[in-house]
Each structure stands twice: as C-alpha cells, then as structure tokens.
C-alpha cells in the first residue's frame, strides 16, 4: 500500500451529496446547528448526525458546544479553499445545479468565501493589488505586501502588525469558482472584509453567502483600491 496522504478518504467525505451540501452551507463562515445543516442536506436528523460525526472525525468540520446546542463550522481556511477549488472544477466541467435560482447573479458578483470577499469584486480586488504593485508573489500561492501595499492597507484601517503575528499566511490566492481567476484570501483578505462590514459598505444575511453591497459601499471599495474601469457596455 502506498504511503502519504489518503486523498481518497477526503474525496469520499466531500463526494457524498448530503455532506457536500452541508460543507457548502458552512462556506458562509457562520457556525450552524445540526438542525440547520439537516435542512441544508435534505436528510433525516439521524442521517445528518451520522454525516456530521464523519465530517468532524475527518477534520473537515469543527464542533463547539454552547448551552444545549452544538455549533458546526468549517475546520479552517484550508478546507474552505479546497471547497472553493472543487466548485471551480465543477463549474468548468459543467457539473452545475439544474436550477441556478434567483440569487445566482448576486452570488457571482460578491459573496463570502469562509471569511473573505469572493466573486467578481473579490477578483477585482486581487487584480488591483497586483496591478498597483501592493503585493508581490511568494511561494505556494502566497504573496507579500510591498511598502506601498502596507501603506495602502494601513490607511484603509487594517492593523498589519496584529494580523502578521498570526500563524495564517498574510496574503494568499484562492481560485474563485465563478470567475475562474483568483481572489484575495489569507489574513489580509479577512481583515479587509472586516473593515468593509465595520464601515457598513456591505451586509450578509445569516445562512446566505451573498454579500449585499450598498451603492455607496461598492463605489467606495472601487475608489479606495483603484479598481480598473469596468468594460464598456456593448452598443445596442
């Protein structure tokens, strides 16, 4: 038997439709109860309990008891990045849901990916950091901030010294499933989204990955981070 990581075991965990629905629901960064995840999975409570036990044992999901309730969340950002990448592969292979739903365009425009901005706005933010030379590539999909980049994010309101002291990479690329290019993840991506929430530029409803930007909030984000001009609409 070959040594090394057993990717088949993890693939089997994610590959079950009910467990996949649970994991996708947790991509919004919130902690959900077993009852809420049962509804997402579309199975019985007993079956959902079995699925959750397997996900916890596999290290994909963490659980925390609070009072009479147990709350489940993704184990860490690595699991979120794995799921987002798998969604990108599924989209490219046209393994799509038969009914996209009315919120699909909003989901593609701006959504939360674990704890950072994803979708079209997330990709534009990542592109702006590279175009304006605020960060430079490092090893294994990580990036480091340049002097200009540090000034930019500190001026925006991010405490660089605080997030640099954590174990999490400061800047990391995350392949966006809907745009199929990278958005900004890592500690910096999470910190920028925190500031966006603090300023009231965007809101998120519980149980929903869509980020609803106000008109002022999206315009401010584009102005502050010098997004490229959007392409002109085709002539009618």
For each residue, the residues with C-beta under 8 A, 3 or more apart:
1:
2:
3:
4:
5:
6: 9 10
7: 10 11
8: 11 12
9: 6 12 13 58
10: 6 7 13 14 58 60
11: 7 8 14 15
12: 8 9 15 16
13: 9 10 16 19 54 55 58 60
14: 10 11 19 20 23 60 82 83 86
15: 11 12 19 20
16: 12 13 19 20 51
17: 20 21
18: 21 22 41 42 43 47 48 51
19: 13 14 15 16 22 23 41 51 54 55
20: 14 15 16 17 23 24
21: 17 18 24 25 40 41 42
22: 18 19 25 26 37 40 41 48 51 52 55 61 72
23: 14 19 20 26 27 55 60 61 74 79 83
24: 20 21 27 40 83 87
25: 21 22 28 32 36 37 40 207
26: 22 23 29 30 32 37 61 72 73 74
27: 23 24 74 80 83 84 112 113 114 209
28: 25 112 204 207 208 209
29: 26 73 74 112 114 115
30: 26 73 206 207
31: 64 71 72 73
32: 25 26 36 37 40 71 72 73 207
33: 36 37 69 70 71 72
34: 37 38 45 48 49 52 70 72
35: 38 39 45
36: 25 32 33 39 40 207
37: 22 25 26 32 33 34 40 41 48 52 72
38: 34 35 41 43 44 45 48
39: 35 36 42
40: 21 22 24 25 32 36 37
41: 18 19 21 22 37 38 47 48 51
42: 18 21 39
43: 18 38 47 48 51
44: 38 47 48
45: 34 35 38 48 49
46: 49 50
47: 18 41 43 44 50 51
48: 18 22 34 37 38 41 43 44 45 51 52
49: 34 45 46 52 53
50: 46 47 53 54
51: 16 18 19 22 41 43 47 48 54 55
52: 22 34 37 48 49 55 56 61 63 72
53: 49 50 56 57
54: 13 19 50 51 57 58
55: 13 19 22 23 51 52 58 60 61 72
56: 52 53 59 60 61 62 63 72
57: 53 54
58: 9 10 13 54 55 61
59: 56 75
60: 10 13 14 23 55 56 74 75 79
61: 22 23 26 52 55 56 58 72 73 74 75 79
62: 56 72 73 74 75 76
63: 52 56 70 71 72
64: 31 70 71 73
65: 69 70 71
66: 69 70 71
67:
68:
69: 33 65 66
70: 33 34 63 64 65 66
71: 31 32 33 63 64 65 66
72: 22 26 31 32 33 34 37 52 55 56 61 62 63
73: 26 29 30 31 32 61 62 64
74: 23 26 27 29 60 61 62 79 80 83 114
75: 59 60 61 62 78 79
76: 62 79 80
77: 80 81 114 115 168 185 186
78: 75 81 82
79: 23 60 61 74 75 76 82 83
80: 27 74 76 77 83 84 113 114 115 174
81: 77 78 84 85 114 172 174 175 185
82: 14 78 79 85 86
83: 14 23 24 27 74 79 80 86 87
84: 27 80 81 87 88 113 118 174 175 176 177
85: 81 82 88 89 174 175 177
86: 14 82 83 89 90
87: 24 83 84 90 91 177
88: 84 85 91 92 175 176 177 180
89: 85 86 92 93
90: 86 87 93 95 96 177
91: 87 88 94 95 96 177 178 180
92: 88 89 180
93: 89 90
94: 91
95: 90 91
96: 90 91 100
97: 100 101
98:
99:
100: 96 97 104
101: 97 104
102:
103: 106 107 208 210
104: 100 101 107 108
105: 108 109
106: 103 109 110 111 210 212
107: 103 104 111 119 178 209 210
108: 104 105 111 119 120 178 179
109: 105 106 119 120 121
110: 106 117 118 119 120 121 122 202 210 211 212 213 218
111: 106 107 108 118 119 122 209 210 211
112: 27 28 29 115 116 117 118 193 204 209 211
113: 27 80 84 116 117 118 122 174 176 183 185 209
114: 27 29 74 77 80 81 185
115: 29 77 80 112 189 190 193
116: 112 113 122 174 183 184 185 186 189 190 192 193
117: 110 112 113 121 122 125 183 184 189 192 193 196 211
118: 84 110 111 112 113 122 123 174 176 178 183
119: 107 108 109 110 111 122 123 176 178 179 183 211
120: 108 109 110 123 124 178 179
121: 109 110 117 124 125 211 213 218 221
122: 110 111 113 116 117 118 119 125 126 176 183 184 189
123: 118 119 120 126 127 176 179 181 182 183
124: 120 121 127 128 222 227 228
125: 117 121 122 128 129 183 184 192 221 225 227
126: 122 123 129 130 173 181 182 183 184
127: 123 124 130 131 181 227 228
128: 124 125 131 132 134 225 226 227 228
129: 125 126 132 134 135 143 149 171 184 225
130: 126 127 133 134 135
131: 127 128 226 228
132: 128 129 148 152 225 226
133: 130 136 146 148 149
134: 128 129 130 145 146 148 149 152 153
135: 129 130 143 144 145 146 149 171
136: 133 143 144 146
137: 143
138: 142 143 144
139: 142
140:
141: 172 173
142: 138 139 169 170 171 172 173 186
143: 129 135 136 137 138 170 171 172 173 186
144: 135 136 138 170 171
145: 134 135 149 150 153 160 170 171 188
146: 133 134 135 136 149 150
147: 150 151
148: 132 133 134 151 152
149: 129 133 134 135 145 146 152 153
150: 145 146 147 153 154 160
151: 147 148 154 155
152: 132 134 148 149 155 156 225
153: 134 145 149 150 156 158 160 188 191 192
154: 150 151 157 158 159 160
155: 151 152
156: 152 153 192 195 224
157: 154 195 198 199
158: 153 154 163 188 191 192 195
159: 154 162 163 191
160: 145 150 153 154 163 164
161: 164 165
162: 159 165 166
163: 158 159 160 166 168 170 187 188 190 191
164: 160 161 170 187
165: 161 162
166: 162 163 187
167:
168: 77 163 186 187
169: 142 172 186 187
170: 142 143 144 145 163 164 186 187 188
171: 129 135 142 143 144 145 184 185 186 187 188 189
172: 81 141 142 143 169 184 185 186 189
173: 126 141 142 143 182 183 184 185
174: 80 81 84 85 113 116 118 182 183 184 185 189
175: 81 84 85 88 180 181 182
176: 84 88 113 118 119 122 123 179 180 181 182 183
177: 84 85 87 88 90 91 180
178: 91 107 108 118 119 120
179: 108 119 120 123 176 183
180: 88 91 92 175 176 177
181: 123 126 127 175 176
182: 123 126 173 174 175 176
183: 113 116 117 118 119 122 123 125 126 173 174 176 179 189
184: 116 117 122 125 126 129 171 172 173 174 188 189 192
185: 77 81 113 114 116 171 172 173 174 189 190
186: 77 116 142 143 168 169 170 171 172 189 190
187: 163 164 166 168 169 170 171 190 191
188: 145 153 158 163 170 171 184 191 192
189: 115 116 117 122 171 172 174 183 184 185 186 192 193
190: 115 116 163 185 186 187 193 194
191: 153 158 159 163 187 188 194 195
192: 116 117 125 153 156 158 184 188 189 195 196
193: 112 115 116 117 189 190 196 197
194: 190 191 197 198
195: 156 157 158 191 192 198 199
196: 117 192 193 199 201 202 217 221
197: 193 194 200 201 202 203 204
198: 157 194 195
199: 157 195 196 217 220
200: 197 203 214 217
201: 196 197 213 214 216 217 218 220 221
202: 110 196 197 211 212 213 214 217 218
203: 197 200 211 212
204: 28 112 197 208 209 210 211 212
205: 208 210 212
206: 30
207: 25 28 30 32 36
208: 28 103 204 205
209: 27 28 107 111 112 113 204
210: 103 106 107 110 111 204 205
211: 110 111 112 117 119 121 202 203 204
212: 106 110 202 203 204 205
213: 110 121 201 202 217 218 221
214: 200 201 202 217 218
215: 218 219
216: 201 219 220
217: 196 199 200 201 202 213 214 220 221
218: 110 121 201 202 213 214 215 221 222
219: 215 216 222 223
220: 199 201 216 217 223 224
221: 121 125 196 201 213 217 218 224 225 227
222: 124 218 219 225 226 227
223: 219 220 226
224: 156 220 221
225: 125 128 129 132 152 221 222
226: 128 131 132 222 223
227: 124 125 127 128 221 222 230
228: 124 127 128 131
229:
230: 227
231:
232:
233:
234:
235:
236:
